[in-house]
Structure formats: C-alpha cells, structure tokens
Amino acid sequence: MLAKDYDLQAMKSTVYILLGIALLAVVIWLGERMRIIGFHYPQVIETQPLNNPVTVVSLKGNVVTLQDGRTIALHDFESDDFAAVLKESNNRLDLETQSGGTEIDIYANRDGWICGTPWVCMIEIPIIPDPVYRNRRQFVGFGKVKEIPVLNNGK
C-alpha cells in the first residue's frame, strides 16, 4: 500500500510540474504577443551586397551606359531621380534579366535607417538576432537592353 501511495504522489508531482511548465510557456507566449516580453533584437549589418554589381559609366536622359558597353533604356524613370539613386549606390547597379532576355529588373544599394521601435518591449531578453541592413539592395526600376557590345575575339 505504501508503494502505491508513493507512485501516486510521484505521478501527481510530475503532472503539477508539467502543468506549471505548460502554464509558463503560455504566459511567455502571450507576453511576447502582447509586446510585454521581447526576445528579438536588431543585428545591424552595414551593407547588403549587390549580387553581380555593374558600374554605370554614363546617364543621358533615360539611357544608362554600363562599363561593359551595354546600354539600357529606363522605363518610367526621371533621370534626376535615377541620378540620385546612382550616386547613393556609388554608380553600381544589379541587373536581373527577365524571362524574355532584353527586359531587366534594376536593383541598387539604397541608404536606410533603422528604427528600433519594432524591438521595444517592457522586458527585453535579447537572445534572438534579427538581421537588419543599413544599406539595402532594393528594386529601383525596369529597363530594356538597347545595345549589346559585339566582341571581336581579339581581331
């Protein structure tokens, strides 16, 4: 009879411990959802690199000339706005060809700032980093390749 009482006591304490852990987990989850407890913090990364940067040699109107000789006609872009984007990105762009081959997506590094508001909570326990880029690779427009240079193979 004594062994049964001991097993019953051990089972009750195990159930109480498990219920306590479950209750604590629910309280922590609700606290995080209600922005009372925060486990995330911003991990600032200075620059998100461009994938395949290409240097821009000139910008005339809505036509961009690249260092490799290609010329690109910009769609729906004011040259003054694009000049500001180029300056901000150190005259380097990322170009991604769409399925057709001549239509391209244009990306540049854009200066940004980081607002800490999304990470503010009453109780901060910073254990989970969230990568945040100060200078971001950002889509800036569409273009169409007008001219592709012909290589002479050394002739």
Protein Blocks (a to p, Z undefined) as FASTA:
>chain_A
ZZmmmmmmmmmmmmmmmmmmmmmmmmmmmmmmnomaccbdcdddfbacdfbdcddfbdeh
jaccdfkopacddehiafklmmmmmmmnoopacddddfkopaccddddddddddfklmgc
fbdcdfbccdddfbdcddfbdcddfbdcddeehZZ
